[in-house]
Amino acid sequence: MRIAVLTGLSALGCLALSACGEEAAPGPAPSDAPAPPAARAPSEAYDAGSPNDAAPHGPSSCARGIVAKGAPVGLFDAFTSEIAALTGPARAARVDALLADVAANGGTPLEDAASGRVVFLARGAPPAGTTWRASGSFSGWSAAGGVALAPVAGTDLWAGETTIERGASFAYKLVRGGAFVEDPLAGHVVWDGVDRGFGARGELNAVGHPGDTPASRGRTVALGKVHAQKLGDDRDVWIHYPAAYDAEACARLPSVVLHDGLESLTRGGFAEAADALYAARPDLASVLVFVGLPSQEVRMAQYTVVSEGARGADYVDFLVDDLWPLVTKRARVCAKPAARGVAGASLGGLISTFAAFERPDRFGWIGAQSASFFWADKAMIARAASDPNKPLRVYLDSGCPDDNCAVTDEMASVLAAKGYDHVRVKQDGAAHEWSFWRDRLAGMLSHFRDGQTACD
């Protein structure tokens, strides 16, 4: 059993970002319009690396320049050669087929690796008198600049192309009626760097030439909508592959599922914070799975237990039965529970603890940041005290004195009395906010890999 009580920003592993190497900031983009809804479903056809259930391929097959790519421009060329001969419903069906093929083969933008040719797509008419454009780091983030998209006759599809030299990745958004919006078909994404504050939806830039992302940085891939059978809803999921994932060894890596996925990526900036840690300590690298919510309105129900309206048990079943099989098809991840973690902040910390206690056969590590252990008369603290010991390691942190500090102390005391391998981290004066959870993320992820370097 280990117990560490840290105050302020003392480092557990690498707690302060300044100690973990330089942070690579994503290219920011202005945005004053809501993003259009994502229109694609996850596909098993596009593999972000060698399949988890297959033997590792040769060294070149795991190189970032090969596995990190957008859909091939040949899909669009085939579409344009066929669409003119189609009429009525057949045209719409061909557009549907194109977008499904694009999503299944790496997402937008479509690219040609040899020439640098890039094709941008958008579906649906922009406001009257305006047009679609694609603008980003390659065009100075000018809403009036970039690439103009033209309508494909007889369809609701718009397309535009240009040549962007290979050698460096670029970030962009679509521009609709002069307003920046997310590209819902983008395969690789990165936070746009704008914290829009509490209650506002964070936004992501699309990434072109993802194979040319700096070697020290990871990459985030959007899986699209993942269906939860028992909950009866769909949610966005993103996988963040650390830089070490694209190494020649084609190794499997431990993984952590993180709740509040969109907020973790945007308001929390967790992908960038993890990259800073892993750049300094590649041996700590893990695949991070960011699980979003269908809406904030369902958060309380899906992240709680032992109370009226709580659906935490159904959410855990989603993680195990619906999400995990998809993750294993899209990432080389370890299967043994000790190398699989589940983490979150606030109610996300509560549901993480519940998930691991419910399914220790699937999760062997808990990351609970400022967890809401007060919920339902401290039901999870009582369960930790009464249940037979589980094969779990636990990371607990909070700000003190006002950030769920007392209940986290109480949980730590119960775990200590039961002999659990755990750590308790305190940050003096820290509030219940994403910026503080980000400050402590490196310490949390360091604890996950501490002594857990072996895979299956």
N, C-alpha and C positions, 0 to 999 in steps of 0.2 A: 504494500500500500504506500502511495506517495501523497503527501499533502503539501501544497505550496501556497502560501498566502502572500500575494504581491500587492503592493500599493502604488498609487500613482501610475506611471508608465514604465515601471520596472519590467525587464524583458523576461518572458517565459519563452525560450527559444529565440524569437525575434519579434518582440511585441510592438516596437515603434517602427514605423515605415522607414524612418531615416537610417535605421540600422540594417535594413534589408536590401539596400541597393536603390538605385534611382528608379522612380516610378515613371513608366511610359504613359503619358497622357494621350487619350484618344483625341482625334481631331474634332473640335466642337462644331456644331452647326446650329444656327438659329432655327426656331420653330414656333409658329404662331397658329397652327391648326392641328386638330386631333388627327392621329394617324388613322388611315383606313383599316378596317378589320382585316386580320390575317385570313388568307383565303386558302391556305394549303394544309394538307394533312401530312403527318410524318410518313416517310417512305423507307422501306428497307432496301431499296435499290441502290441508293447512294450510300457508300460505305466510307466513313471518315477515317478509316484505317483498316488493317486486316481484321476480319471478324474475330470476336472473342472466343468463339468455339472452334476456331481453326488453328492449325499450327502456324507459328509466325512465318511470314514470307521472307524472301530474300531482302537484303539490306535496302535496296532501292525502293521497294514497295512501300516502306514506311516514311520515306523522305517527304518533308513538308511540301516540296515543290510538286510532288505527285499526288498526294492524298488531299491537299488543301486546294480546292479549285471550284470555280463556278461551273454551271452547266455549259456544254460545248456549243459554240455558235452554229454548228451543223444542225442542231435541232431547229433553230430559227430558219435556216436556209431551206431545210426540207419543208417546213411549214409554208414559207412564201412560195415555194414551187408548186404547192398543192392547193392553196386556198383559192386561187383565182378560178379554178374549175369547179368549186363547190358552191352550192346555193342554199338559202334558207337555213333550216336546222342543222344541216351538215356543216355549215360554216361555224356556227356556234360550238358544235361538238368538236370541231378541229381545234378551235381556240382552247377549249377545255383540255383536250389531249396534249396540246403544246405545254400548257402551264403545269399539267401533271408531270410531264416528262422533265420539265425544267426543275421542278421541286425534287423529283426523284434522282436527279443527276448533279446536284450541287447548288441549285438555286440561282437567282440572279445576282449580279449581271452575268450574261452569257459571255464566254471568253474563248479566244483562240490563243493557245500558249505560244505558238510560233510567231504570229504577226502582231499580237497585242490588240487585235480587233475586239471591241467590246460592244455588246448590244444590251440596251436598257428596255424594259417592258413595263407597261402600266395598263390596267384594265378599268374601263369606265370613263365616261366623259367628264372632263374638268368643267368648272363653271363657264357659263356662256361667254364667248369672246376671249377665252383664255386657252392655254395649251398646257400639256405636260412637259416638264423638263427634268433632266437629271443633272444635279450640280453638287460639287463637293470640293475636296481638297485639290482635285485636279483643275478646278476652275475658280479658285479663290472663294468658294462658298457664295457665289453671286446668284441670287434668285433669278436674275434676268440672263445669266450666262449659262455655261455648261452646254448640254446636249438637248436640242429640241426633239421631242417625240412627235411623230405624225400618226394619224389614224390609219389603221389597216382597213381598206375599203370593205364595207359590208359587215364589219365586226365592231365590237366594243373594245378592241385591243389597240393600243398605241405602242409604237416602237421607234427607237432612235439608236444610231450607232456612231462610233468614233473609234479612233485608235489611241490607246494609252500605252506608252512604252512599258515593257516589263522591266523588273528590277526593283520595284518598290510597290507595296500595297497602297491603296487609296481608299478613302471613306467618302460616302455620298449619301444624299437623300433624294427622293423625288420632290419635285416642286409642282404644286397643283394650284392654279390660280394665284401664283405669286407666293404661296405659303409652303414651307418645307414640311414634308410628311415622310414617315417611314416607308420603306419599300417592303410590303408584306411578303414578297416572294424571296427576299434575300436569304442566302445560305449562310454566309459568315457575317457576323455583326459585332459591333462594339458600342459601348455607351457613348452618347454624344457629348458627355462632359457637363451637361446642364442639370443642376439640381433644381427641379421645379417646385420643391417644397412639399409639405405634408398634404396628402390627399390628391396631389397631381400625378398624372401618369408619367413616369420617366420614359425617355425615348432612346432608340438605338439607331446608329448609323449603319448602313450596309457597307461591306468591305469588298472591294474588287482586288484582283490579283492576290488572294489570301496566301498563296504559296510563297509570296515575297515578303510576308510579315517578318520583322526582325527576329532573328533566331533566339533572342533572349526573352521574347514574349510568347505567351500562349495564344490560343485562338478560340473564339466562341462560335459555336454552330447552332443555329436555330433549327429545332426539330419540327416546329409547327405545332398543330393541335394534337394533344394526346387525350384519348377518351378514358374517362373513369366510369367503369361499368356500374358499380353500385351507387355512385354519386349521381350518375346520369348527366354528366357535364364534360366539357372539354377545357383543357388549359394548355398554355404555351409552356414548352420546356426547352431549355438551352443546355448544351454540354460545353464546358470549358476544358479544352485539352491543353495541359501545360506544355511548355517548350520541350521537356524531356520526352513527351509522348511521341514526338516526331523524330526520335533518334533512330539510328540504324539498327539498334538491338531489337526493335519491335516488341518491347517488353510490355507485359500487362502491368497495370498500376492499381493501387488502392483507389477507392472512390468515396466521395462524400455527397450525399443528397442534401441540398439546402432549400429550405422553405422560403416563401415570399420571394420567389425567384426574380421577378422583374425589379422589385425594390432593392434586392441584394445587388443586382447588376448595375442599377442606375443610382439611386440615392445612396446606396452603400459603396458602390465602386469596388465590389469584392473581387472581380476578376483582375483588376489592375493591382490591388493589394496582394493577391495571391501570386501574381507574376513577380512582384518585387521580392517576395519571400523566396520563391523558387529560383529566381536568378542568383540569389546569394547561396541558397541551399538546394541544389537540384535533387539531392537525395530525399528531400521531403515532398517531392512532387506527387500530386494526386489529381485524378480526374474529378472535376466538380460538376454536379448535376443540379442546375437551378430550376426549381419547379414553381411555376407561376400559379396564380389563382384565376378562376373564371371571372371573378369580380371581388372587390373588397367586401361586398355585402355578405358573402358566404364564409368569410375568413373565420369569424368567431365560431360558427357551427363546425367547420371542418378541422379546426385546430384545437378543439376542446373535447373533454371527456367527462363522464359521470355527472352530467347536468342535463336539464331539459333542452332538447333540440341539438345536443352534441352529436356530431357525426365523425368524431375522430377515428373510430374503429373502421368505418368505411374508407376513410382517407388512407389509413395504413394499408388496407387491402389494395387500394389503388397503387400505392408505392410498390408493393410486393408482386401483385398479380398483373397489373397493367403496365406500369412504368419499367420495372426491372428487365423484363424480356426485351423491351425495345432498346434499353441502354446496352445490353449485352450484344445486340446486333450492330450497334453504332460505335462501340468503344471496346478496347482491349482492357478489361477490368478484372480484378481478382474476385473470385467467387466466395472465398472463405469469410465468415462473418467478422473475424478480427480485422480484416482489411476493408471493411465496409462500414462507413459512418453515416450518421444522420444528424443534422444540425439546424439550428434556427435561433431567432431572437424573439424575446417576449413570448407570445403565444406559440411562436415557432419553436422556442426552447421547450415549452410544455409538451407539444405534440411529438417532438423528437424523443423526449424521455419516455413518453407513453409508447411510441413505436418500438423502441428498443426493448422495453420491458415486455411488450406483447410478442415481439418476434426476435428474440436473441439468436435464433437460428439464421437470421438474415442480417442483423445489425450488431456489431460488437463494440461500437464506440458511440458515445453521445456527446454532442457539442451543444451546450445550453447557455446562451448569452442572455443575461437579464431575464431569465425564464419566469413565467407567470405561475410559480409554484403555489401561489395563494389560491388558485382556482378550485372551486368546489370543496371549500373547507380543507384545502391542502391535500387533496386526494392523492396526488402522486407522491408526496412525501410519506403519507401513510402507507401507500403501497410499497414504496422502497423499504420501509421499516418492517412490513409484515411478510412480503413475498420471500420465498427461498432465494438465496443469492443467484444472480444471473452472471453469465460469463461476459461482463461488460466493463469497459473502462469509461470514465466520465470526466468531462471537462466542464467546469462551472465558472462563469464570471459574472460580474455586475459592477455597476458604479455603487459607491457607498457615500453617504448613508441612505440615499433616497431612490435608488434604482433597483427595486426588488432585492435589496441587500439582505434584509432580515430573513426572508423566506429562503434565499439562496444559502445563507449561513445554516439555516435549519436543515436543508437538504444535505449540505456538506457534512453536518454532524451525524445525520442518520447513515450516510454512506460510510463515514469513518467508523462508526460503531459496528457496522456490518462487515467491515474489512474490505470494502471495494477499493480498487485502484482508481484514484481520482485526484483531481487537482482543483483548488479553489483560488480564483484570481479576483482581486479587488482593485478598482481604479478610483482613487479618491476624487470626489466631486463630479464624477461622470454622470451624464443625464441619460435618459431612456431614448436615445437617438442613434440614427444610423452612423453618424460620424464617429461616435465612440465605439460602436460595434466594429466598425472598420479598423479603428486603432488597435483593437484587441484581436483581430482576425488572425494575424500572423502567429500569435501565441497559441490560438486555438488549433490552427492547422498544423503547427509544429507538434503539439501534444498528440494529435491523431497519429502522426507517423513515428513518434518516439518509440523505438523498440519494435515497430511494426513494418520492417522493411521487406520481410519475406512475403511472397505471394503464394499462389497455389502450388 
